[in-house]
Amino acid sequence: MKPTVHLLISALLCIPLYIFYGPWSLLFLAGGVLIDIDHYIFYVVKKKDFSIKRMYDYCIDSTYNHIFCIFHNIEFVTLLLIISVIIPLFSMLTAGVIIHLIIDLISVYYKGRLRKEIRAFSLIARTIK
């Protein structure tokens, strides 16, 4: 999914949260957008290239099975949920990350690739494969 779509959806959902949580709701926005930094980290490590444009082109042409995203998995979400129990404001960040992953799953589903790529959303399943 394009970063602009994640930004737009996260920003729209952040507006009602702002009424209740004020500036802390921006953690939701951050979680919904900044999770994609793992695409850049993967690209830099794999290709030894720092170009954001080439990274974007590479990721658009790839599937989640070919890109190792350290933040796009159920284990990372579980860790965030545990931290959210200890530090309640972390729940905003966690909610943003979860919305981001749901949007990604919907996108993969509509592209007809859900069955092929679902293992990529779990580090354990990926390791077993």
N, C-alpha and C positions, 0 to 999 in steps of 0.2 A: 504494500500500500504506500502511496506517495506521502512524504512527510507533511505536505500541505493539508492533506485530508486529515491526518492525525492531529495537526495543529488546529484546524477548524473545528473538528468534533470535540476535542478536549477543551477548546476555548468556549464553545457554546455550552458545554456541560459545566464549565467552571463558573459561568455567570450566576446561576441560581445558588451554587455553593458559596459564592462570595457574600451573598445576603446573610447567610448564617455563620460563616466562618471567617469572613473578612480576608485579609491578606494571606492567611494560612491556606486558603483554597487554591492559591497559586502552586502549591505542592502537587495538587491534582494535575494541573496543566503541565508541570515539569515531568511528572511520572508518565503522562500520556505522550510526551514528545521526546524527552531526553533518553528514553530507553533505546532508541535507535542508534545511540552512540556505539553500540556493539557491532553494528554493520561496518562502521568506519574502522574500529579497532581490528576487526577480522581482516578487512581489506589491506590495511597498512601492514599488518604482520605477514599476510600471504603474498602480497604483490610488491612490498617494499616501496610503495608509492603513496604520497600524501595528498593526491588530488581528490578533492571532494566530488568534482564532476565525474571523473573516471570511476570513482567508487560507486556513485549513484548508478551510472550506466551498467557497471558490473553486477550490482545487486538486482537491478530491474531485470536483467537477462538471466538471473540465476533462480534456483528454488531454495527453500529453506534447508533442504537436504544437503545442498552444496555449500551453504554458508553456515558457519558455526557461530551462532548468536548466543553469547553468554548470559544475556538478560532475557531472552525470549524463550523461557522454559518454565515448566511447572515447579521445578525445584527452587528457582529464584523467587517465584511468587510465594511459595511456602515460607521461605526465609523472610520475605517482607511481611507476611502475615504474622509470623512469630514476633518480629520486631514491633509490629503495630500493636500487639497485645501489651508489650512492655512500654512502648512510647506511643500513646494514642494518636498524636498528630501525624505519625507515619502512615496512618490509615488513608490519609489524603493521597499521598504518593502511591501507596499500594493500589488504591482504587483507580488512579490514572493509568498505572501499568496494566491492571486487569482489563480496563476498557480498551487500551491499545491492543492487547493480545486478542481480545474478542473481535475487534475490527480486522486484525490480521487473519484470524480464523475464518471470518465471513468472506474476506477477499479470496483466500485460498479455496474455499468451498465453491464460490461462484466461478472461479477459474477452472473448476473440475479437478483440482490437484489435492484435495483434502486427504484422500486415502493414501496418496503417495507421500505426503509431507507431514502427516500427523506425528510421526515418530520424532521429528525434529523439534517438537515442543516439549521433549523430555530428555534430559541428559542421560538418564538411566536407560531409556529405550534406545537412544542413539548409540550408547556404548555397547549394549547387547547386540545390536544390529551389526 
